[in-house]
Amino acid sequence: MSQNYTGSNSPLITTEPYKELAANSYVESVSDSRQLDESEKNAGIQSFLNDEIAPTLSVADAIAQMLVNLGVSNAFGVAGGAMASLWGALSNSTIDVLNFRHESGAAFAATEAYFANNRPAVVFTTAGPGITNALTGLFAARGEGAKVILLSACTSAPQRGRWAIQETSTYTLPSGGIFTSGALFNYAITIESAAQLPQIFRKLALAMAQPGGFVAHLSIPTGVQTSLVENIALPQLDVSSFGMTPSKEAIAKSVELLSSGPFAIWVGFGARDAADEIRQLAEKTGAAVICSPRGKGIFPEDHPQFVGVTGLGGHASVLTYMEQQPPLRTLVLGTRLGEPTSFWSSALVPKGGFVHVDIDPEVPGVAYSHVETFGVRSDIKAFVKELLQQLPDAPHSTISLPRPEHKAIEPATDVDYPVRPEVLMAAIQKIIVEGSNAIVMAECGNSFTWSTHLLQFAEANRYRVSTGVGAMGHAVTGVLGAALANNSKAVGIVGDGAMLMNNEISTAVKYEIPAIWIVLNDARYNMCHQGMKILGLKGADATIPPTNFAMIARGMGAEAIVVVRESDIEAALEQAIASTVPFLIDVVIDADRPAPSGGRNKSLAAQGIKSTPAKNAVKQVSFPMI
């Protein structure tokens, strides 16, 4: 009897990879490392196919096979001595193992790989700094709603507390939050015995079939990795994806509220699998549609009912709509309405409040606790399908809705140097967005605001930004995971600060991943620089020494080009898209062009950020000697 698992968006995973392994490779016994003859080899694999793990199978091998059964196809990480056995087991499985240069980059790549192919991804790290380096990327995975499994090494029990190399235990790291479930990990456990594996496998299989994200941590002591698995069979699981459908009462109440007057639809990233249904609902009812930054493209941005993007990098057309043609209510689909999406602005609150749909029951009402909100716990697609059956067609309306503003770009001067960011974005729209099927990712900072404000997408899952954690380095490294998992080009629009902080060009070169980096090179942390100026905060230095990123990329083996003139942008983008190897475009941009991030600065001011006099005007304060 073969083992299989059907995840929420995963194809049926069967034992075919193991049959191929049995035919084309050899298995080493952990106990004596001797090569098995053909009959022994096939017997060992066949026993696993029959749901009986061979006695010579190690815990590390069993974990690797378990992950394959869960639908994992990619593992990203940095190896080390403490997890050598686990690293070897992963490498000898059907999982594609990529060795990165930094663990946080590996975690960002795993996150984006999940969103590109809907298959759970693995991050692997060694003990000590391997774990702590990965935490920021895993924090982002949890915030973004990805399905990611961290495999880490930890110090074996007899050596704990004795200052082993890179000791990883409760003596050196806090147990709560890293080795236990909590805010960072949905599930965390230290594997001290092979007997734990069946229950762990069952727990993960059920979690991967649930809607929404799931971040797990399996910590495996070095000594346990090589211990043998005897008389243990992983459970036979055929788990269909769990649907979360709305109750009849919730649908009836939603229909009642939305039928009582004009309503708008606010689309978030959690609605990305319901693009067709949302379009049908909008066209059936005549509702205006707005979206979060992460929700770009779920509803076509060239559609006449699309009003604009809210929040960071958003459009003034949304506020114009709310002022001039206010809806009675807003149907919120799959967004938490946090600061990057709403800035908690009262101008976005309709008179009748919200009908808020999300798979997380804690989301409705959390951002606007004072606003009347009818919360519905449901998968977005299931909810909208039910709503389409119940809501009556609206009479055709000839009223035109406000559209996202797009200022005409003034002709370039004779010099056309440096490059204006809005000119760069227009070229990216033409060559990358409309001229290819590449996934486009924008780094946090001004790269985020320029891209979100000016680029337009007509389909879901083409644009990715991180709004929860917003870590620098997410897009710079995540672009590898997106390109690999989608088996196509992926483009990162990134700032020079992020590129200096954490890049994986060397990794892309090693594995021939067709990632493209478009670096907005202005020698500044420019969102900070411009924001401080707007807020009236003086004396802080956000400049960076000028860097030739093309030279760095070529030094690592990638193709690269420097663009200093606007007239050269399109040719550079076409060259990058045509290239079959990693490619970097170093664009020297006009650092003084104000990015469309006014909403962020207003939000900071509302939270109490105040201007300060220049450094030389500050009264000297003496601190006590301690």
Buried (B, 14 or more C-beta within 10 A) or exposed (E): EBBBBBBBBBEEBBBEBBBEBBEEEEBBBBEEEEEBEEEBBBEBBBBBBEBBBBBBBBBBBBBBBBBBBBBBBBBBBBBBEBBBBBBBBBBBBBBBBBBBBBBBBBBBBBBBBBBBBBBBBBBBBBBBBBBBBBBBBBBBBBBBBBBBBBBBBBBBEEBBEEEBEBBBBBEBBEEEBBBBBEEBBBBBBBBBEBEBBBEBBBBBBEBBBBBBBBBBBBBBBBBBBBBBBEEBBBEEBEBEBEEBBBEEEBBEBBBEBBEEEBBBBBBBBBBBBBBEBBBBBBBBBBBBBBBBBBBBBBBBBEBEBBBBBBBBBBBBBBBBBBEEBBBBBBBBBBBBBBBBBBBBBEEBBBEBBBBBBBBBEEBBBBBBEEBBBBBBBBBBBBBBBBBBEBBEEBEEEEEEBBBBEEEEEEEBEEEBBBBBBBBBBBBBBBBBBEBBEBBBBBBBBBBBBBBBBBBBBBEBBBBBBBBBBBBBBBBBBBBBBBBBBBEBBBBBBBBBBBBBBBBBBBBBBBBEBBBBBBBBBBBBBBBBBBBBBBBEBBEEEBEBEEBBBBEBBBEBEBBBBBBBEBEBBBEBBBBBBEBEEBBBBBBBBBBEBEBBBBBBBBBBBEEEBEEBEEEEEEEEEEEEEE
